[in-house]
Each structure stands twice: as C-alpha cells, then as structure tokens.
C-alpha cells in the first residue's frame, strides 16, 4: 500500500486536535469582534502558521473525519453521517494517517469522538420505540446488541494502537470504550425525553439507546482531557507518537462545566468555546511539562462550521460564529466548511505566520507522509496534496487551485483559484431565519447556478454567473472531471 524509505534522524511527534462544529469566527485571532476569549488558540497561532482559506471536506462530521484521516474526499465513499450503531465507513484497503505513521515506528492513539462506525454485533432489529420531537422512532435496546465480544472495526483496525472515548457524545451507546472493549457495559436506556440533566443552551440532541448506569454527559469533555494529558505524560523523547484528539465540543449539547460559566460574552456556547480553548491549553501545557513541545507538530482544526444555534446567538449576543462567511454547518455556503486551521512546528514554521493559500483537510495525510518520509502509492490519499513547502516557507502563496465543496449529494461547490462555482441557486441547507438575513443584508439568488469572486467577495453577496458564462462552463467541466475520478454514492 505504501513504501518506506530511509528513516529521518529526528521524528517529530504529531498531535491533531479536531474540534466539533467550531466556526471560523469563534477564534479571537480570526475575528476581532468575537465575544469569546480564546487565549490558548490565539497563542498557538502566534507560535505557528494560521491558514485563512482552509476547508473541511464536508459540512457535517463523519464525512469530514473520514476525509481527514484518509486524504480522500468523503463523497468518493458516502455523504451521510454514521448513525447510532452504524457500520464502519472504512474499507480494508483504506490507509489512514495512523497507518502511515505506525509504519515509521510511531505510537498512535485516538482519544475522543470517533463517529466513523464500528462492526457491531447486532442480534435483532431495534425493539425500542419512542416519540421524540413529535416523531415516532425505533432504537436499539441493550438486549438487541451482542456485547460479549470486543468491538471491531474501530480505531485499532485503522492504524491506532490505542483508543479511549465515548464514540459520539450524543449517540448511543453512552459508555466508555477503551481499545475494543467497554469499561462498563451499557445495560440501561437513555431516554432523551426524561434526561435528568439540563443543557445550558439549545436542546440535548441525544438519540435514545443503551447507556451505563449514572452516565453523566458533563463528565465527557473533562474525562477526555485527562486521558489525553495522561497519554502525553506517558510518552518519552525516544519514541515518536501521534495523537488524534477529536473533541466533542463545542458541538451540541452545549454543556460547559460550572467553572467556565460566564467566561464569555456569548452565552453558554461562548463559555463552552472558552472551555474548549482551555482543553487545547491543557494539551499544550502537557507537551511543555514533558519537554516534548520543541519536537511536536500541533495541528488544530474543526470538522465543519457552526450549528444552527449560531443564528440566534448572533442576534442575541452580536457574536458571529461563522465570522463574515455566509451559511453554517451542512451548507455548501462558505460558512459550512471554511474552518479554523493552525499548524505549530517549532523551528520549522515561522512564528505568527499567516497563509492565504487554499488548503483542504484532505491535504494533511500527504503532508504528514512527506514529513515522515513515507512514499505513498497512487491509490493512497487520492485527493491529498502536501503543503509542507508552505509550512517551510511562508512566502509561498499558492498550494492548490481546485477544491470540491460538498455535503449532500445534489449540491456541489467547486473552488478554482479565486473563483467559486455552486451548481444550484443556493448553497443553503440550514435554513437562515429572515431576521438574520435582514441583519446581514443577504438577498436570495434566482439564477440556476452561482459564481463568486472569493478574493473580492468572500461573503458571497455578488453572484457573477450571468456576467461570466464562459467561466461557468469551464468550472462545470472541472467539477465533472473531479467526479469522474471515482464517485461511490453508498
């Protein structure tokens, strides 16, 4: 699958911190008008390179995670998220970042949200029934699942030596998994209609299903933080490691712990963001305390744009999680996939540097492979392009010209240099309230497709499709060329 060349003398540790539903405008260093203090992420940016034009593969989480780990656009496999007790999104032929680094002697760990499926041993059809938000639903009860064997198909089958997490905070089973085994079997049922806890903003977003006795969602983020810090503390300078820390925050349910309440001017979400920033600080502190920070690459990003609650938050607190971009999570509008992206690499990446180059999270795998001196064969990471040259030289202006934007199968965006084409008259999926539309001065478009000059119009206000019809034809052909490389809609 891949060939190994001679080893580097010094192998840098690699830590990827992947936030969940964090908007570009949530970081103070990217949004001077942010109502949320983010001192640790701001410091990370001041010590490394901040990318201003970085994108997740999808506007939702499971597809973006698949793309990040494999260097392959998610839509070559599927568009949807993995639902409760869903199967693995991976194929056995897939090569992940963990596979690549493990081949070079790295210890590899994933801690936190997985949400990429497992090979569950399901005994029977869902026997549970519930009415949630006015809709009748079925769900798996504990007796519908065979818990007797280790759970395969997860991180340990994708190149990771170690995993600890709850899978997905708002999906069953609500229980801790370490490697391939449950620490405690989930024998009770989470009923979202009767949950004993209160969310600080929005709704619980929980799916019904098996849980362990006494499961407390407020303990999830603190526990993952402690586990990640402990993992770092157990490392040493002689063995390189890769840690993929996938945060469950600031994704709903919005549940900041008490000590973080009131730390922002953007309500409970702002406080949860502040806590998320604090978690990043704990990871960085652990690296420093262990003396590993000088030889560790830290990558920070988010899986997609902010959740729909961002509209009301903007109107109430004047905090715009999407920054100046149009749209939110799920959208092909820029706000759905234009994400924070910071890379720190001491003595390699210029401190406080800013790159305006167009990059995608699919590029991380090839970049890591080049750093680790691994030659990837053609079928591995088919959409990935290393941006190591930009990390080494902040003066390089261009990385890639073309990036495909997509969430669901019918709406597509294509970026070609400064030009952005959308094949429909809107990139919207998350309905924008009229009040928010009026506040931002947005108008609807009536053309069959859209064209924007992103250098002049990153807010996507001026549709140029009628002005440059020849550009539309060219970009339609470019999009089709990308799709023809391989498209499996499962």
KEVOLUM-694492 format. One record per residue (C-alpha): residue number from 1; residue in one letter; chain; z, y, x. Coordinates in Angstrom, 3 decimals. Layout:
BEGIN
     n   res   chain          z          y          x
   NUM     A       A          Z          Y          X
...
This chain:
BEGIN
     n   res   chain          z          y          x
     1     X       A      0.000      0.000      0.000
     2     X       A      0.718      2.339      2.900
     3     X       A      0.569      2.128      6.677
     4     X       A      3.341      3.151      9.034
     5     X       A      2.539      4.994     12.250
     6     X       A      4.903      5.712     15.158
     7     X       A      8.371      6.946     14.300
     8     X       A      9.471     10.535     14.699
     9     X       A     12.225     11.221     17.187
    10     X       A     14.354     13.023     14.620
    11     X       A     14.008     12.179     10.962
    12     X       A     15.223     14.902      8.611
    13     X       A     17.348     13.937      5.641
    14     X       A     15.754     14.855      2.323
    15     X       A     17.592     15.957     -0.813
    16     X       A     15.728     16.709     -4.039
    17     X       A     17.802     18.427     -6.723
    18     X       A     15.937     18.281    -10.026
    19     X       A     17.250     20.459    -12.845
    20     X       A     16.551     19.737    -16.505
    21     X       A     14.984     22.353    -18.826
    22     X       A     15.693     25.236    -16.439
    23     X       A     13.443     28.252    -16.841
    24     X       A     11.830     30.278    -14.089
    25     X       A     13.694     33.351    -15.329
    26     X       A     17.134     31.722    -15.195
    27     X       A     17.417     32.351    -11.445
    28     X       A     18.649     35.789    -10.440
    29     X       A     16.478     35.759     -7.320
    30     X       A     13.394     35.452     -9.551
    31     X       A     14.495     37.593    -12.459
    32     X       A     16.411     40.770    -11.535
    33     X       A     17.207     41.230    -15.223
    34     X       A     18.795     37.775    -15.548
    35     X       A     22.175     37.785    -17.248
    36     X       A     23.224     34.707    -15.284
    37     X       A     24.695     34.803    -11.764
    38     X       A     23.095     32.120     -9.579
    39     X       A     24.662     32.767     -6.160
    40     X       A     24.040     29.313     -4.701
    41     X       A     20.383     29.097     -5.703
    42     X       A     19.860     32.667     -4.530
    43     X       A     21.399     31.728     -1.182
    44     X       A     19.232     28.614     -0.984
    45     X       A     16.169     30.813     -1.497
    46     X       A     17.381     33.252      1.160
    47     X       A     17.649     30.365      3.627
    48     X       A     14.296     28.795      2.815
    49     X       A     10.994     29.327      1.026
    50     X       A     10.662     30.236     -2.635
    51     X       A      7.400     29.383     -4.373
    52     X       A      6.372     31.782     -7.130
    53     X       A      3.473     29.724     -8.531
    54     X       A      4.849     26.176     -8.757
    55     X       A      4.308     23.811    -11.667
    56     X       A      5.662     20.610    -13.147
    57     X       A      3.090     18.066    -14.264
    58     X       A      4.229     18.180    -17.899
    59     X       A      6.132     20.399    -20.291
    60     X       A      8.567     17.531    -21.031
    61     X       A     10.834     15.476    -18.842
    62     X       A      9.885     11.790    -18.423
    63     X       A      6.244     12.546    -17.549
    64     X       A      7.230     15.200    -15.012
    65     X       A      9.667     12.814    -13.340
    66     X       A      7.019     10.120    -13.052
    67     X       A      4.609     12.643    -11.531
    68     X       A      7.135     13.971     -9.028
    69     X       A      8.128     10.509     -7.786
    70     X       A      4.578      9.057     -7.620
    71     X       A      2.358     12.028     -6.734
    72     X       A      0.228     11.214     -9.775
    73     X       A     -0.383     13.382    -12.828
    74     X       A      1.626     11.923    -15.704
    75     X       A     -1.365     11.849    -18.061
    76     X       A     -3.031      9.180    -15.982
    77     X       A     -0.312      6.925    -17.378
    78     X       A      1.006      8.472    -20.603
    79     X       A      2.122     11.723    -22.248
    80     X       A      5.321     10.827    -24.071
    81     X       A      8.942     10.648    -23.021
    82     X       A     10.736      7.317    -22.747
    83     X       A     12.735      6.889    -25.934
    84     X       A     16.026      5.058    -26.392
    85     X       A     15.800      1.593    -24.801
    86     X       A     12.213      2.342    -23.815
    87     X       A     10.338      0.284    -21.241
    88     X       A      9.673      1.439    -17.700
    89     X       A      6.842      3.933    -17.198
    90     X       A      6.056      2.417    -13.797
    91     X       A      3.596     -0.237    -12.765
    92     X       A      4.422     -2.605     -9.935
    93     X       A      1.632     -1.054     -7.874
    94     X       A      3.188      2.425     -8.017
    95     X       A      4.514      3.863     -4.757
    96     X       A      7.337      6.382     -5.024
    97     X       A      8.867      8.884     -2.626
    98     X       A     11.721      6.405     -2.212
    99     X       A      9.283      3.616     -1.243
   100     X       A      7.664      5.843      1.354
   101     X       A     10.927      6.937      2.942
   102     X       A     12.507      3.495      2.786
   103     X       A      9.579      2.192      4.835
   104     X       A     10.672      4.612      7.575
   105     X       A     14.261      3.433      7.636
   106     X       A     15.727      5.925      5.191
   107     X       A     18.662      5.052      2.978
   108     X       A     17.596      6.022     -0.529
   109     X       A     19.683      6.973     -3.555
   110     X       A     19.107      8.272     -7.070
   111     X       A     22.057      9.841     -8.851
   112     X       A     21.925     11.290    -12.355
   113     X       A     19.291     11.288    -15.048
   114     X       A     16.664      8.545    -14.797
   115     X       A     14.794      8.697    -18.131
   116     X       A     11.904      6.620    -16.813
   117     X       A     12.711      3.407    -18.627
   118     X       A     14.238      0.022    -17.823
   119     X       A     13.305     -3.584    -18.574
   120     X       A     15.795     -4.004    -21.387
   121     X       A     16.524     -7.480    -22.738
   122     X       A     16.241     -6.812    -26.465
   123     X       A     17.414     -9.618    -28.747
   124     X       A     16.343     -8.280    -32.130
   125     X       A     14.823     -5.333    -33.944
   126     X       A     17.032     -2.243    -34.429
   127     X       A     19.624     -3.170    -37.020
   128     X       A     21.394      0.174    -37.251
   129     X       A     20.487      2.734    -39.907
   130     X       A     21.389      6.418    -40.126
   131     X       A     20.312      9.644    -41.781
   132     X       A     20.111     12.346    -39.127
   133     X       A     18.930     15.878    -39.847
   134     X       A     17.661     14.709    -43.209
   135     X       A     15.588     11.836    -41.805
   136     X       A     16.214      8.109    -42.083
   137     X       A     16.316      6.438    -38.677
   138     X       A     16.913      2.994    -37.287
   139     X       A     18.633      2.365    -33.966
   140     X       A     19.749     -0.468    -31.723
   141     X       A     23.326     -1.573    -32.216
   142     X       A     25.243     -3.237    -29.336
   143     X       A     24.567     -6.710    -30.745
   144     X       A     20.797     -6.088    -30.669
   145     X       A     20.779     -5.998    -26.850
   146     X       A     21.412     -8.775    -24.347
   147     X       A     23.903     -7.282    -21.880
   148     X       A     24.538    -10.481    -19.941
   149     X       A     22.119     -9.853    -17.057
   150     X       A     21.567     -6.946    -14.644
   151     X       A     19.229     -4.260    -15.989
   152     X       A     15.962     -4.460    -14.079
   153     X       A     13.021     -2.076    -13.867
   154     X       A     15.120      0.933    -12.912
   155     X       A     15.617      2.860     -9.652
   156     X       A     16.339     -0.212     -7.500
   157     X       A     12.906     -1.581     -8.367
   158     X       A     11.293      1.768     -7.427
   159     X       A     12.445      2.025     -3.829
   160     X       A     16.012      3.243     -4.232
   161     X       A     18.862      1.400     -2.520
   162     X       A     21.486      2.881     -4.814
   163     X       A     21.701      4.339     -8.302
   164     X       A     24.514      5.858    -10.282
   165     X       A     24.092      7.603    -13.605
   166     X       A     24.162      7.512    -17.368
   167     X       A     20.395      7.179    -17.710
   168     X       A     19.941     10.164    -20.037
   169     X       A     22.823     12.223    -21.383
   170     X       A     21.610     12.405    -24.998
   171     X       A     20.100      8.884    -25.262
   172     X       A     21.914      5.570    -25.613
   173     X       A     23.378      3.607    -24.035
   174     X       A     26.191      6.066    -23.407
   175     X       A     27.679      4.339    -20.393
   176     X       A     27.679      4.456    -16.598
   177     X       A     25.205      2.308    -14.697
   178     X       A     25.726      1.601    -11.009
   179     X       A     22.739     -0.004     -9.353
   180     X       A     21.703     -2.562    -12.010
   181     X       A     25.000     -3.120    -13.767
   182     X       A     27.102     -1.353    -16.347
   183     X       A     30.530     -0.344    -15.121
   184     X       A     31.723     -0.960    -18.683
   185     X       A     29.636     -2.468    -21.469
   186     X       A     28.861     -0.166    -24.422
   187     X       A     30.372     -2.017    -27.383
   188     X       A     30.847      0.884    -29.797
   189     X       A     28.328      3.124    -31.602
   190     X       A     27.677      6.808    -31.033
   191     X       A     27.252      8.446    -34.431
   192     X       A     25.830     11.948    -33.849
   193     X       A     26.855     12.950    -37.369
   194     X       A     30.508     12.305    -36.649
   195     X       A     30.937     13.126    -32.969
   196     X       A     34.422     14.342    -32.140
   197     X       A     33.308     16.932    -29.586
   198     X       A     31.832     20.375    -30.198
   199     X       A     28.800     21.760    -28.434
   200     X       A     29.033     25.335    -27.142
   201     X       A     25.520     26.306    -28.276
   202     X       A     22.784     24.606    -30.288
   203     X       A     23.189     21.049    -31.563
   204     X       A     24.237     17.807    -29.897
   205     X       A     20.692     16.435    -29.573
   206     X       A     22.194     12.941    -29.439
   207     X       A     20.384      9.788    -30.541
   208     X       A     22.532      7.124    -32.221
   209     X       A     23.260      3.928    -30.333
   210     X       A     25.686      1.940    -28.171
   211     X       A     28.445      3.712    -26.255
   212     X       A     31.547      2.794    -24.330
   213     X       A     34.916      3.495    -25.880
   214     X       A     36.074      7.047    -25.215
   215     X       A     32.711      8.275    -23.895
   216     X       A     33.021     11.999    -23.172
   217     X       A     29.775     13.926    -22.565
   218     X       A     31.757     16.751    -20.959
   219     X       A     32.565     14.384    -18.088
   220     X       A     28.934     13.575    -17.251
   221     X       A     27.965     16.522    -15.039
   222     X       A     31.318     16.639    -13.168
   223     X       A     31.130     12.885    -12.504
   224     X       A     27.563     13.062    -11.187
   225     X       A     28.575     15.961     -8.953
   226     X       A     31.486     13.991     -7.468
   227     X       A     29.291     10.928     -6.930
   228     X       A     26.605     12.964     -5.159
   229     X       A     29.138     14.685     -2.922
   230     X       A     30.729     11.320     -2.119
   231     X       A     27.350      9.840     -1.245
   232     X       A     26.665     12.662      1.213
   233     X       A     30.147     12.322      2.708
   234     X       A     29.407      8.659      3.440
   235     X       A     26.269      9.449      5.448
   236     X       A     26.013      9.967      9.194
   237     X       A     23.687     11.608     11.702
   238     X       A     22.164      8.362     12.961
   239     X       A     20.677      7.074      9.682
   240     X       A     18.376      9.367      7.690
   241     X       A     18.850      9.430      3.927
   242     X       A     17.003     10.517      0.816
   243     X       A     18.979     11.650     -2.212
   244     X       A     17.236     12.305     -5.516
   245     X       A     19.818     14.088     -7.656
   246     X       A     18.482     14.504    -11.168
   247     X       A     20.758     16.835    -13.095
   248     X       A     21.321     16.532    -16.855
   249     X       A     21.721     20.306    -17.059
   250     X       A     21.064     22.859    -18.377
   251     X       A     19.393     20.529    -20.924
   252     X       A     20.995     20.381    -24.374
   253     X       A     23.644     19.512    -25.349
   254     X       A     24.822     22.799    -23.891
   255     X       A     28.316     21.845    -22.770
   256     X       A     29.707     23.919    -19.894
   257     X       A     33.159     22.823    -18.804
   258     X       A     36.044     25.147    -19.616
   259     X       A     36.338     26.650    -16.148
   260     X       A     32.807     28.021    -16.428
   261     X       A     33.152     29.653    -19.835
   262     X       A     32.486     33.384    -19.718
   263     X       A     30.910     33.339    -16.250
   264     X       A     27.602     34.749    -17.516
   265     X       A     26.362     37.347    -19.965
   266     X       A     24.001     34.894    -21.649
   267     X       A     26.379     32.887    -23.811
   268     X       A     27.163     29.198    -23.415
   269     X       A     23.745     28.391    -21.961
   270     X       A     24.269     31.037    -19.302
   271     X       A     27.644     29.510    -18.493
   272     X       A     26.033     26.051    -18.278
   273     X       A     23.417     27.501    -15.941
   274     X       A     26.199     29.006    -13.855
   275     X       A     27.833     25.579    -13.682
   276     X       A     24.505     24.033    -12.672
   277     X       A     24.237     26.579     -9.877
   278     X       A     27.793     25.671     -8.864
   279     X       A     26.785     21.995     -8.659
   280     X       A     23.969     22.937     -6.280
   281     X       A     26.575     24.782     -4.236
   282     X       A     28.749     21.659     -4.056
   283     X       A     25.843     19.638     -2.684
   284     X       A     25.065     22.273     -0.066
   285     X       A     28.755     22.544      0.838
   286     X       A     28.984     18.767      1.307
   287     X       A     25.995     18.834      3.669
   288     X       A     27.588     21.618      5.712
   289     X       A     31.015     19.967      5.798
   290     X       A     29.484     16.740      7.068
   291     X       A     27.408     18.598      9.669
   292     X       A     24.158     17.374      8.102
   293     X       A     22.759     20.654      6.829
   294     X       A     20.835     21.551     10.003
   295     X       A     18.712     18.408      9.703
   296     X       A     18.308     18.226      5.944
   297     X       A     15.407     19.360      3.804
   298     X       A     16.614     20.529      0.398
   299     X       A     14.084     20.801     -2.426
   300     X       A     15.109     22.371     -5.717
   301     X       A     13.032     22.461     -8.887
   302     X       A     13.064     21.768    -12.628
   303     X       A     11.219     19.249    -14.770
   304     X       A      9.804     21.805    -17.220
   305     X       A     10.502     25.131    -18.880
   306     X       A     13.474     26.034    -21.088
   307     X       A     14.263     24.566    -24.506
   308     X       A     13.549     26.315    -27.842
   309     X       A     17.044     27.877    -27.928
   310     X       A     15.700     30.352    -25.352
   311     X       A     14.019     32.392    -28.099
   312     X       A     17.275     33.189    -29.893
   313     X       A     19.068     33.656    -26.560
   314     X       A     16.574     36.324    -25.543
   315     X       A     17.062     38.216    -28.776
   316     X       A     20.862     37.941    -28.716
   317     X       A     21.630     38.437    -25.022
   318     X       A     18.442     40.001    -23.645
   319     X       A     18.170     37.089    -21.221
   320     X       A     14.703     35.586    -20.895
   321     X       A     14.913     32.051    -19.519
   322     X       A     11.119     31.891    -19.345
   323     X       A     11.008     35.125    -17.336
   324     X       A      7.840     37.068    -18.044
   325     X       A      5.876     33.942    -18.935
   326     X       A      4.644     33.009    -22.378
   327     X       A      5.991     29.866    -24.022
   328     X       A      8.684     27.253    -23.486
   329     X       A      9.231     23.546    -22.947
   330     X       A      6.433     21.382    -24.441
   331     X       A      3.916     24.231    -24.275
   332     X       A      0.778     24.415    -22.173
   333     X       A      1.556     28.110    -22.085
   334     X       A      2.795     29.085    -18.628
   335     X       A      6.463     29.030    -19.643
   336     X       A      6.258     25.300    -20.349
   337     X       A      5.516     24.218    -16.777
   338     X       A      5.875     27.206    -14.422
   339     X       A      9.159     26.229    -12.780
   340     X       A     11.606     27.264    -10.046
   341     X       A     10.712     25.722     -6.688
   342     X       A     12.664     26.267     -3.458
   343     X       A     12.487     24.434     -0.126
   344     X       A     15.026     24.856      2.656
   345     X       A     14.422     23.284      6.072
   346     X       A     16.453     24.862      8.868
   347     X       A     14.488     25.854     11.982
   348     X       A     11.247     24.822     10.294
   349     X       A     10.884     27.014      7.198
   350     X       A     11.263     30.761      7.658
   351     X       A     14.389     32.115      6.021
   352     X       A     13.826     34.210      2.935
   353     X       A     10.118     33.487      2.869
   354     X       A      8.119     33.642     -0.349
   355     X       A      4.877     31.799     -1.007
   356     X       A      2.497     32.749     -3.806
   357     X       A      0.371     29.660     -3.193
   358     X       A     -0.420     27.446     -6.170
   359     X       A      1.527     24.175     -5.884
   360     X       A      2.432     21.263     -8.140
   361     X       A      5.349     18.862     -8.050
   362     X       A      2.844     16.048     -7.558
   363     X       A      2.417     17.511     -4.054
   364     X       A      5.944     16.638     -2.983
   365     X       A      5.177     12.992     -2.184
   366     X       A      2.324     13.750      0.235
   367     X       A      4.396     16.494      1.841
   368     X       A      7.320     14.126      2.379
   369     X       A      4.957     11.435      3.685
   370     X       A      3.488     13.848      6.238
   371     X       A      6.959     14.922      7.332
   372     X       A      7.980     11.257      7.696
   373     X       A      4.713     10.453      9.491
   374     X       A      3.549      7.919      6.894
   375     X       A     -0.172      7.413      6.300
   376     X       A     -0.857      6.969      2.585
   377     X       A     -3.758      4.870      1.445
   378     X       A     -6.207      6.400     -1.008
   379     X       A     -4.811      4.880     -4.184
   380     X       A     -1.283      6.111     -3.413
   381     X       A     -0.314      9.539     -4.765
   382     X       A     -3.869     10.221     -6.005
   383     X       A     -3.187     13.801     -7.109
   384     X       A     -0.869     14.814     -4.290
   385     X       A     -1.724     17.289     -1.536
   386     X       A      0.711     18.076      1.267
   387     X       A      1.905     21.668      1.536
   388     X       A      3.620     21.101      4.886
   389     X       A      1.308     23.651      6.542
   390     X       A      2.656     26.350      4.201
   391     X       A      6.240     25.377      4.955
   392     X       A      5.450     25.700      8.656
   393     X       A      3.507     28.956      8.322
   394     X       A      4.469     31.412      5.588
   395     X       A      1.275     33.388      6.230
   396     X       A     -0.952     30.648      4.791
   397     X       A     -1.954     31.974      1.390
   398     X       A     -3.723     29.078     -0.313
   399     X       A     -2.762     25.468     -0.856
   400     X       A     -4.790     24.007     -3.722
   401     X       A     -7.198     25.703     -6.125
   402     X       A     -7.055     23.301     -9.061
   403     X       A     -4.055     22.134    -11.100
   404     X       A     -4.160     20.449    -14.516
   405     X       A     -1.604     21.571    -17.107
   406     X       A     -0.810     19.185    -19.945
   407     X       A      1.980     17.960    -22.197
   408     X       A      0.399     16.190    -25.159
   409     X       A     -2.983     14.510    -25.254
   410     X       A     -5.005     17.099    -27.185
   411     X       A     -4.169     20.358    -25.388
   412     X       A     -5.199     20.889    -21.785
   413     X       A     -4.984     23.708    -19.308
   414     X       A     -6.834     23.983    -16.030
   415     X       A     -5.952     26.372    -13.237
   416     X       A     -8.758     27.164    -10.813
   417     X       A     -7.644     29.770     -8.326
   418     X       A     -6.690     32.843    -10.312
   419     X       A     -8.356     31.573    -13.486
   420     X       A     -6.586     29.621    -16.216
   421     X       A     -8.511     27.827    -18.968
   422     X       A     -6.926     26.327    -22.116
   423     X       A     -9.129     24.167    -24.308
   424     X       A     -7.576     25.367    -27.600
   425     X       A     -6.897     28.745    -29.174
   426     X       A     -3.213     28.415    -28.318
   427     X       A     -1.053     26.699    -25.725
   428     X       A      1.845     26.561    -28.156
   429     X       A      3.811     23.536    -29.275
   430     X       A      7.295     25.060    -29.535
   431     X       A      6.885     27.446    -32.475
   432     X       A      7.542     31.015    -31.413
   433     X       A      9.538     32.997    -34.018
   434     X       A      7.806     36.083    -35.405
   435     X       A     10.794     38.185    -34.342
   436     X       A     10.405     37.106    -30.726
   437     X       A      6.641     37.562    -30.880
   438     X       A      7.144     41.106    -32.126
   439     X       A      9.764     41.849    -29.481
   440     X       A      7.418     40.765    -26.691
   441     X       A      4.326     42.266    -28.269
   442     X       A      2.385     38.992    -28.378
   443     X       A     -0.684     38.557    -30.558
   444     X       A     -2.499     35.384    -31.581
   445     X       A     -5.996     34.496    -30.385
   446     X       A     -8.884     33.405    -32.570
   447     X       A    -11.346     32.001    -30.047
   448     X       A    -11.866     28.252    -29.710
   449     X       A    -10.541     28.296    -26.151
   450     X       A     -8.741     30.695    -23.839
   451     X       A     -9.304     32.194    -20.404
   452     X       A     -6.841     34.280    -18.412
   453     X       A     -6.871     36.043    -15.055
   454     X       A     -3.453     34.987    -13.782
   455     X       A     -3.467     37.492    -10.915
   456     X       A     -3.688     40.385    -13.358
   457     X       A     -2.238     38.786    -16.477
   458     X       A      0.454     36.147    -15.768
   459     X       A      1.943     36.873    -19.205
   460     X       A     -1.254     35.581    -20.848
   461     X       A     -1.878     38.549    -23.097
   462     X       A     -5.591     39.246    -22.489
   463     X       A     -7.987     36.467    -23.496
   464     X       A    -11.218     36.731    -21.465
   465     X       A    -13.068     33.740    -22.919
   466     X       A    -15.721     35.897    -24.590
   467     X       A    -16.077     38.077    -21.512
   468     X       A    -16.814     35.242    -19.070
   469     X       A    -18.551     32.424    -20.996
   470     X       A    -20.061     31.066    -17.774
   471     X       A    -16.556     30.643    -16.356
   472     X       A    -15.574     28.621    -19.435
   473     X       A    -18.474     26.232    -18.876
   474     X       A    -17.529     25.787    -15.232
   475     X       A    -13.875     25.129    -15.985
   476     X       A    -14.656     22.685    -18.772
   477     X       A    -16.707     20.718    -16.252
   478     X       A    -13.888     20.885    -13.684
   479     X       A    -11.379     19.599    -16.223
   480     X       A    -13.643     16.746    -17.229
   481     X       A    -14.119     15.858    -13.558
   482     X       A    -10.342     15.545    -13.183
   483     X       A    -10.020     13.450    -16.325
   484     X       A    -12.851     11.158    -15.262
   485     X       A    -10.940     10.183    -12.126
   486     X       A     -8.766      7.998    -14.309
   487     X       A     -7.101      8.540    -17.645
   488     X       A     -4.968      5.907    -19.338
   489     X       A     -3.570      7.036    -22.675
   490     X       A     -0.997      4.416    -23.470
